């Protein structure tokens, strides 16, 4: 694999950073994962905007423009001969002095990698979900950015229960189900498509935004709502949205079944149409 | 500076890791910072025990024994000619596949570095504290370990208000003051030395443990208690405890004064005596 690191495209073995990089020491950074097709990254502008806002919030200067890095993404795709892939963009604050204060760390590290993507297309068969043991802090401003502090998301995927599960859902400190470790959460209730509000402490997913667009085009009423695990189990069907898989129906949570909803299939198809349309060759 | 990395002592420029290390990508790791004097790390066994418990919790296999790494600490001290320093030990899960699941990442990365230590001895003059904007999740199991997910601790040190401040205090999601970004919090109230309980979502600091020992030796009654910022400002004096500075009196929070307490000076002196006694040459 060839990797972009601070201005150079290098073989994987040479793509190395200092052990004093604050990304390594403290998770002091941000990342984005995008799906590409035909070498075209899906929703580049929205991912870039989330990264840019996060970098502003953390006070990390973006060392390259959106245009430059979009060009690099194309180059990586060609060099690695991977046109349908997952593109990962990682920005850290770079090396600095010891301690939490970021003062003096002013040479950010920027890495872009390409990874094989799981099969993509039809809505996956019902996913089995578990509830993770981490608790997300409700109202935490950091939650709106895709930071490199991901232990609360890693742990549920490492717990023994995760062995047979497709994804883990996380509760916030108020006891509400708010998001998946790597996905946003949707369910149907009383004729509405529902999803937790951003203020509950979740990441504003790009696929989540596309789901809203698709639901609107389908004439489905959507709203933000809070939900407990018990309430979720009484919903009229549910799905998660995520970059790697698009829309995935949920068939059970912690071994308890959720009813299938034909609407999940329609939203999934609508998502695929948007994805295919926007990633047609030369669509950029 | 010479650095220990996965079994070798290397010049700083050669101490490099893969950009695919999960420590860098997700903060998937743990660390410890110890104060050394005469080349002797203070409370090595307690720091090691916290690291070991954290590694168990995260499912990361410690690649070296406590004895081996304590020996490396001595070697680093000699190679860098720094006998009074800060020793940092960093353990990450190493490189793995893309995504949060740690499956397949089974070659941990272990780094040890030495850093100049700030002057140490007398209790520092009253520290000016600010309240940071991050919210720690009350009851989160991860809080009991010194993980590499430190953005909630970094941010308050990067906020504009931090410019003139010595340390930032953090609230948990229940609105209680629970710890400093890099310190534990103590205050005096109704004849008691008080500090927040571990269940409030704080790190079990090693210096915090030593403060308990010193208070006990001085005959001071100590207890765990919860406190709001308002309650804290009405206390009879306060201090923070931390590896880098030992015990530091607090003179103000967000510009509002706290009364000085002669007990802080006594605890600080008691701490220094313990530190000096345990780090005498050949005391290991």
HADDOCK unambig.tbl for C-alpha pairs under 7 A between the chains (distance, minus, plus):
assign (segid A and resid 15 and name CA) (segid B and resid 18 and name CA) 6.11 0.50 0.50
assign (segid A and resid 15 and name CA) (segid B and resid 19 and name CA) 6.07 0.50 0.50
assign (segid A and resid 16 and name CA) (segid B and resid 16 and name CA) 5.75 0.50 0.50
assign (segid A and resid 16 and name CA) (segid B and resid 17 and name CA) 5.17 0.50 0.50
assign (segid A and resid 16 and name CA) (segid B and resid 18 and name CA) 4.51 0.50 0.50
assign (segid A and resid 16 and name CA) (segid B and resid 19 and name CA) 5.42 0.50 0.50
assign (segid A and resid 17 and name CA) (segid B and resid 16 and name CA) 5.17 0.50 0.50
assign (segid A and resid 17 and name CA) (segid B and resid 17 and name CA) 5.51 0.50 0.50
assign (segid A and resid 17 and name CA) (segid B and resid 18 and name CA) 6.43 0.50 0.50
assign (segid A and resid 17 and name CA) (segid B and resid 19 and name CA) 6.24 0.50 0.50
assign (segid A and resid 18 and name CA) (segid B and resid 15 and name CA) 6.09 0.50 0.50
assign (segid A and resid 18 and name CA) (segid B and resid 16 and name CA) 4.50 0.50 0.50
assign (segid A and resid 18 and name CA) (segid B and resid 17 and name CA) 6.42 0.50 0.50
assign (segid A and resid 19 and name CA) (segid B and resid 15 and name CA) 6.05 0.50 0.50
assign (segid A and resid 19 and name CA) (segid B and resid 16 and name CA) 5.42 0.50 0.50
assign (segid A and resid 19 and name CA) (segid B and resid 17 and name CA) 6.23 0.50 0.50
assign (segid A and resid 23 and name CA) (segid B and resid 24 and name CA) 4.87 0.50 0.50
assign (segid A and resid 24 and name CA) (segid B and resid 23 and name CA) 4.87 0.50 0.50
assign (segid A and resid 24 and name CA) (segid B and resid 24 and name CA) 3.82 0.50 0.50
assign (segid A and resid 24 and name CA) (segid B and resid 27 and name CA) 6.33 0.50 0.50
assign (segid A and resid 25 and name CA) (segid B and resid 148 and name CA) 5.97 0.50 0.50
assign (segid A and resid 26 and name CA) (segid B and resid 27 and name CA) 6.03 0.50 0.50
assign (segid A and resid 26 and name CA) (segid B and resid 148 and name CA) 4.40 0.50 0.50
assign (segid A and resid 26 and name CA) (segid B and resid 149 and name CA) 5.43 0.50 0.50
assign (segid A and resid 26 and name CA) (segid B and resid 150 and name CA) 5.05 0.50 0.50
assign (segid A and resid 27 and name CA) (segid B and resid 24 and name CA) 6.32 0.50 0.50
assign (segid A and resid 27 and name CA) (segid B and resid 26 and name CA) 6.03 0.50 0.50
assign (segid A and resid 27 and name CA) (segid B and resid 27 and name CA) 4.16 0.50 0.50
assign (segid A and resid 27 and name CA) (segid B and resid 148 and name CA) 5.91 0.50 0.50
assign (segid A and resid 27 and name CA) (segid B and resid 149 and name CA) 5.32 0.50 0.50
assign (segid A and resid 27 and name CA) (segid B and resid 150 and name CA) 6.44 0.50 0.50
assign (segid A and resid 27 and name CA) (segid B and resid 151 and name CA) 6.96 0.50 0.50
assign (segid A and resid 28 and name CA) (segid B and resid 151 and name CA) 6.09 0.50 0.50
assign (segid A and resid 100 and name CA) (segid B and resid 153 and name CA) 6.72 0.50 0.50
assign (segid A and resid 100 and name CA) (segid B and resid 154 and name CA) 4.90 0.50 0.50
assign (segid A and resid 100 and name CA) (segid B and resid 157 and name CA) 6.88 0.50 0.50
assign (segid A and resid 101 and name CA) (segid B and resid 154 and name CA) 5.98 0.50 0.50
assign (segid A and resid 101 and name CA) (segid B and resid 157 and name CA) 5.20 0.50 0.50
assign (segid A and resid 101 and name CA) (segid B and resid 158 and name CA) 6.26 0.50 0.50
assign (segid A and resid 102 and name CA) (segid B and resid 158 and name CA) 6.40 0.50 0.50
assign (segid A and resid 134 and name CA) (segid B and resid 140 and name CA) 6.14 0.50 0.50
assign (segid A and resid 134 and name CA) (segid B and resid 141 and name CA) 6.95 0.50 0.50
assign (segid A and resid 135 and name CA) (segid B and resid 137 and name CA) 6.62 0.50 0.50
assign (segid A and resid 135 and name CA) (segid B and resid 140 and name CA) 5.70 0.50 0.50
assign (segid A and resid 136 and name CA) (segid B and resid 137 and name CA) 6.40 0.50 0.50
assign (segid A and resid 137 and name CA) (segid B and resid 135 and name CA) 6.60 0.50 0.50
assign (segid A and resid 137 and name CA) (segid B and resid 136 and name CA) 6.40 0.50 0.50
assign (segid A and resid 137 and name CA) (segid B and resid 137 and name CA) 4.61 0.50 0.50
assign (segid A and resid 137 and name CA) (segid B and resid 173 and name CA) 6.35 0.50 0.50
assign (segid A and resid 140 and name CA) (segid B and resid 134 and name CA) 6.14 0.50 0.50
assign (segid A and resid 140 and name CA) (segid B and resid 135 and name CA) 5.71 0.50 0.50
assign (segid A and resid 141 and name CA) (segid B and resid 134 and name CA) 6.94 0.50 0.50
assign (segid A and resid 148 and name CA) (segid B and resid 25 and name CA) 5.97 0.50 0.50
assign (segid A and resid 148 and name CA) (segid B and resid 26 and name CA) 4.41 0.50 0.50
assign (segid A and resid 148 and name CA) (segid B and resid 27 and name CA) 5.90 0.50 0.50
assign (segid A and resid 149 and name CA) (segid B and resid 26 and name CA) 5.44 0.50 0.50
assign (segid A and resid 149 and name CA) (segid B and resid 27 and name CA) 5.30 0.50 0.50
assign (segid A and resid 149 and name CA) (segid B and resid 149 and name CA) 4.60 0.50 0.50
assign (segid A and resid 149 and name CA) (segid B and resid 151 and name CA) 6.99 0.50 0.50
assign (segid A and resid 150 and name CA) (segid B and resid 26 and name CA) 5.04 0.50 0.50
assign (segid A and resid 150 and name CA) (segid B and resid 27 and name CA) 6.43 0.50 0.50
assign (segid A and resid 151 and name CA) (segid B and resid 27 and name CA) 6.95 0.50 0.50
assign (segid A and resid 151 and name CA) (segid B and resid 28 and name CA) 6.09 0.50 0.50
assign (segid A and resid 151 and name CA) (segid B and resid 149 and name CA) 6.99 0.50 0.50
assign (segid A and resid 153 and name CA) (segid B and resid 100 and name CA) 6.71 0.50 0.50
assign (segid A and resid 154 and name CA) (segid B and resid 100 and name CA) 4.90 0.50 0.50
assign (segid A and resid 154 and name CA) (segid B and resid 101 and name CA) 5.98 0.50 0.50
assign (segid A and resid 157 and name CA) (segid B and resid 100 and name CA) 6.88 0.50 0.50
assign (segid A and resid 157 and name CA) (segid B and resid 101 and name CA) 5.20 0.50 0.50
assign (segid A and resid 158 and name CA) (segid B and resid 101 and name CA) 6.26 0.50 0.50
assign (segid A and resid 158 and name CA) (segid B and resid 102 and name CA) 6.39 0.50 0.50
assign (segid A and resid 173 and name CA) (segid B and resid 137 and name CA) 6.35 0.50 0.50
